[in-house]
């Protein structure tokens, strides 16, 4: 794990040396990652839109023939939540209201009454041997989750902190749906608040991601390594863009 975190930190030094970016460059970076992150995060959950279709839906507001309406709502909702992720990146903390708002922005077109609301039914993760908390336990668990974040942040490398925040949130699974999307948004809020670039988990790594998350109940080293490698890839994308090689 130390090796990949060292590589991430080396890339971070290179990125920091190029900062501050121009307004134009910041806009270019934001829009590039909006499409890539939205496509990847949705595809991990079975969304059928390609990256080019995701771009058309978000940027042009068009409907893709033959694709489910829900897949379009997930793309536009994630784009809205992405903007809020960016807004939260300038802060230092994450609150329960921030989490609910990220979910509400993502989910309100899909099912308004569940948007930003903790689930009132028992949920299961298919293929996981670990049961999820009961609906009654969620408010207390979420308060404890928020309360523990400063300690988690203080005790970990920023990338390890973001990865651990991600897994702890997934293990609580407070919403009826969209928990993975919100977990990845929160992880990236944590990374950006620390001055790092976001992590994008490619759909090709879906099996590795799910397996590492399941293992993380007992040992999260592989999960942290996976997230760090994803940060490293987006850092390289950013460096290529900043150096005019994109």
C-alpha positions as CSV (number, residue, x, y, z in Angstrom):
1,X,0.0,0.0,0.0
2,X,2.8,2.4,0.8
3,X,4.2,2.1,-2.7
4,X,1.0,3.2,-4.5
5,X,0.4,6.0,-1.9
6,X,4.0,7.3,-2.5
7,X,3.3,7.3,-6.3
8,X,0.1,9.3,-5.7
9,X,2.0,11.8,-3.5
10,X,4.7,12.2,-6.2
11,X,2.0,13.0,-8.8
12,X,0.4,15.3,-6.3
13,X,3.6,17.3,-6.0
14,X,3.7,17.7,-9.9
15,X,0.0,18.8,-9.9
16,X,0.6,21.3,-7.1
17,X,3.6,22.8,-9.0
18,X,1.2,23.6,-11.9
19,X,-1.4,25.3,-9.7
20,X,-3.2,27.6,-9.7
21,X,-4.8,26.6,-13.0
22,X,-6.5,29.2,-15.1
23,X,-10.3,29.5,-15.0
24,X,-10.5,28.0,-18.4
25,X,-8.4,25.0,-17.4
26,X,-10.4,24.5,-14.2
27,X,-13.6,24.4,-16.3
28,X,-12.1,22.0,-18.7
29,X,-10.9,19.7,-15.9
30,X,-14.4,19.8,-14.2
31,X,-16.3,19.0,-17.4
32,X,-13.9,16.2,-18.4
33,X,-14.3,14.5,-15.0
34,X,-18.1,15.2,-14.9
35,X,-18.6,12.9,-17.9
36,X,-16.0,10.3,-16.9
37,X,-17.1,10.0,-13.3
38,X,-20.8,10.1,-14.1
39,X,-20.5,7.4,-16.8
40,X,-18.2,5.2,-14.6
41,X,-20.1,5.4,-11.4
42,X,-23.4,4.7,-13.1
43,X,-22.0,1.9,-15.2
44,X,-20.7,0.2,-12.1
45,X,-24.4,-0.1,-11.0
46,X,-25.6,-1.5,-14.4
47,X,-26.5,1.7,-16.2
48,X,-26.5,1.0,-20.0
49,X,-25.4,4.4,-21.3
50,X,-22.0,4.5,-23.0
51,X,-19.6,7.4,-22.2
52,X,-20.5,9.2,-25.4
53,X,-24.3,8.7,-24.7
54,X,-23.7,10.0,-21.2
55,X,-22.1,13.1,-22.6
56,X,-25.0,13.8,-25.0
57,X,-27.6,13.3,-22.3
58,X,-25.8,15.7,-19.9
59,X,-24.5,18.3,-22.3
60,X,-27.3,18.4,-24.9
61,X,-30.3,17.2,-22.9
62,X,-31.1,14.6,-25.6
63,X,-32.8,11.2,-25.1
64,X,-31.0,8.1,-26.4
65,X,-33.4,5.8,-28.4
66,X,-33.8,2.4,-26.9
67,X,-32.2,3.2,-23.6
68,X,-34.3,3.2,-20.3
69,X,-35.6,6.5,-19.0
70,X,-34.1,5.7,-15.6
71,X,-30.6,5.5,-17.2
72,X,-31.1,9.1,-18.4
73,X,-32.3,10.2,-14.9
74,X,-29.3,8.6,-13.3
75,X,-27.0,10.5,-15.7
76,X,-28.6,13.9,-15.2
77,X,-29.0,13.3,-11.4
78,X,-25.4,12.3,-11.0
79,X,-24.3,15.4,-12.9
80,X,-26.4,17.6,-10.5
81,X,-24.8,15.8,-7.5
82,X,-21.4,16.3,-9.1
83,X,-21.9,20.1,-9.0
84,X,-22.7,19.8,-5.3
85,X,-19.6,17.6,-4.8
86,X,-17.5,20.4,-6.3
87,X,-19.3,23.0,-4.0
88,X,-18.5,20.8,-0.9
89,X,-14.8,20.5,-2.0
90,X,-14.1,24.0,-0.9
91,X,-15.1,23.2,2.7
92,X,-13.3,21.2,5.4
93,X,-16.1,19.0,6.7
94,X,-18.9,16.6,5.6
95,X,-22.3,16.8,7.4
96,X,-25.3,14.5,7.4
97,X,-27.2,17.2,5.5
98,X,-24.5,17.2,2.8
99,X,-24.9,13.4,2.4
100,X,-28.7,13.7,2.2
101,X,-28.4,16.5,-0.4
102,X,-26.0,14.5,-2.6
103,X,-28.5,11.6,-2.6
104,X,-31.5,13.9,-3.2
105,X,-29.8,15.6,-6.2
106,X,-29.0,12.2,-7.7
107,X,-32.3,10.5,-6.9
108,X,-35.1,13.0,-7.1
109,X,-36.1,12.3,-10.7
110,X,-36.0,8.5,-10.1
111,X,-38.3,8.5,-7.0
112,X,-38.9,11.8,-5.3
113,X,-40.3,10.4,-2.0
114,X,-37.1,8.5,-1.3
115,X,-34.7,11.2,-2.4
116,X,-32.5,12.2,0.5
117,X,-34.5,10.0,2.9
118,X,-33.1,7.1,4.9
119,X,-34.6,3.8,4.0
120,X,-37.6,2.4,5.9
121,X,-37.2,-1.1,4.7
122,X,-34.5,-3.8,5.3
123,X,-32.0,-4.0,2.5
124,X,-29.5,-6.7,1.4
125,X,-26.4,-6.6,-0.8
126,X,-26.6,-9.5,-3.2
127,X,-23.6,-11.8,-2.9
128,X,-22.5,-10.3,0.5
129,X,-22.3,-12.4,3.6
130,X,-22.6,-9.4,5.8
131,X,-26.2,-8.2,6.8
132,X,-27.0,-4.5,6.6
133,X,-28.3,-2.4,9.5
134,X,-32.0,-2.3,10.2
135,X,-33.9,0.9,9.3
136,X,-34.3,1.7,13.0
137,X,-30.5,1.7,13.5
138,X,-29.7,4.1,10.6
139,X,-30.1,7.5,12.3
140,X,-27.8,6.6,15.2
141,X,-25.3,4.9,12.9
142,X,-25.2,7.9,10.5
143,X,-24.6,10.3,13.4
144,X,-21.8,8.1,14.7
145,X,-20.4,7.9,11.1
146,X,-20.3,11.7,10.9
147,X,-18.8,12.1,14.4
148,X,-16.0,9.6,13.6
149,X,-14.9,11.4,10.4
150,X,-12.5,13.9,12.0
151,X,-10.7,11.0,13.8
152,X,-10.6,8.9,10.6
153,X,-9.2,11.9,8.8
154,X,-6.5,12.7,11.4
155,X,-5.3,9.1,11.6
156,X,-5.0,8.3,7.8
157,X,-3.3,9.4,4.6
158,X,-5.9,11.5,2.7
159,X,-6.4,8.8,0.1
160,X,-6.8,6.1,2.8
161,X,-9.2,8.4,4.6
162,X,-11.4,8.8,1.5
163,X,-11.4,5.0,0.8
164,X,-12.3,4.2,4.4
165,X,-15.1,6.8,4.5
166,X,-16.4,5.2,1.3
167,X,-16.4,1.7,2.7
168,X,-17.9,2.7,6.1
169,X,-20.7,4.5,4.3
170,X,-21.4,1.5,2.0
171,X,-21.5,-0.8,5.1
172,X,-24.3,1.3,6.6
173,X,-26.2,1.6,3.2
174,X,-28.6,4.2,4.6
175,X,-30.7,4.8,1.4
176,X,-33.0,2.5,-0.4
177,X,-30.9,2.8,-3.6
178,X,-28.0,4.9,-4.8
179,X,-25.7,4.1,-1.9
180,X,-22.7,3.2,-4.2
181,X,-23.1,6.5,-6.1
182,X,-23.3,8.6,-3.0
183,X,-20.3,6.7,-1.4
184,X,-18.2,7.5,-4.5
185,X,-19.3,11.1,-4.4
186,X,-18.4,11.4,-0.7
187,X,-15.0,9.8,-1.3
188,X,-14.3,12.4,-3.9
189,X,-15.5,15.2,-1.7
190,X,-12.9,14.0,0.9
191,X,-10.2,13.8,-1.7
192,X,-10.9,17.2,-3.1
193,X,-11.1,18.8,0.3
194,X,-7.5,17.5,0.9
195,X,-6.4,19.0,-2.4
196,X,-6.3,15.7,-4.3
197,X,-7.9,14.8,-7.6
198,X,-11.0,12.5,-7.7
199,X,-10.9,8.8,-8.0
200,X,-12.8,7.2,-10.9
201,X,-13.4,3.5,-10.7
202,X,-13.6,2.1,-14.2
203,X,-16.4,-0.4,-15.0
204,X,-13.8,-2.9,-16.0
205,X,-12.7,-3.0,-12.4
206,X,-16.2,-3.7,-11.1
207,X,-15.5,-7.3,-10.0
208,X,-12.3,-6.2,-8.3
209,X,-14.1,-3.3,-6.6
210,X,-16.9,-5.5,-5.3
211,X,-14.5,-8.1,-4.1
212,X,-12.2,-5.6,-2.3
213,X,-15.2,-4.0,-0.6
214,X,-16.5,-7.3,0.7
215,X,-13.0,-8.2,2.0
216,X,-12.7,-4.7,3.6
217,X,-15.1,-5.9,6.3
218,X,-12.0,-7.6,7.8
219,X,-9.0,-6.1,5.9
220,X,-9.3,-3.0,3.8
221,X,-5.7,-2.9,2.4
222,X,-6.8,-4.1,-1.1
223,X,-9.6,-1.6,-1.2
224,X,-7.3,1.3,-0.3
225,X,-4.8,0.1,-2.9
226,X,-7.6,0.0,-5.5
227,X,-8.8,3.5,-4.7
228,X,-5.2,4.8,-4.6
229,X,-4.5,3.3,-8.1
230,X,-7.7,5.0,-9.4
231,X,-6.6,8.4,-8.0
232,X,-3.2,7.8,-9.6
233,X,-4.9,7.2,-13.0
234,X,-6.9,10.4,-12.8
235,X,-3.8,12.3,-11.7
236,X,-2.1,11.2,-14.9
237,X,-5.1,12.3,-16.9
238,X,-5.0,15.7,-15.3
239,X,-1.2,16.0,-15.9
240,X,-1.7,15.1,-19.5
241,X,-4.4,17.8,-19.8
242,X,-2.4,20.4,-18.0
243,X,0.6,19.7,-20.2
244,X,-1.4,20.0,-23.3
245,X,-1.2,16.3,-24.2
246,X,-4.9,15.4,-24.0
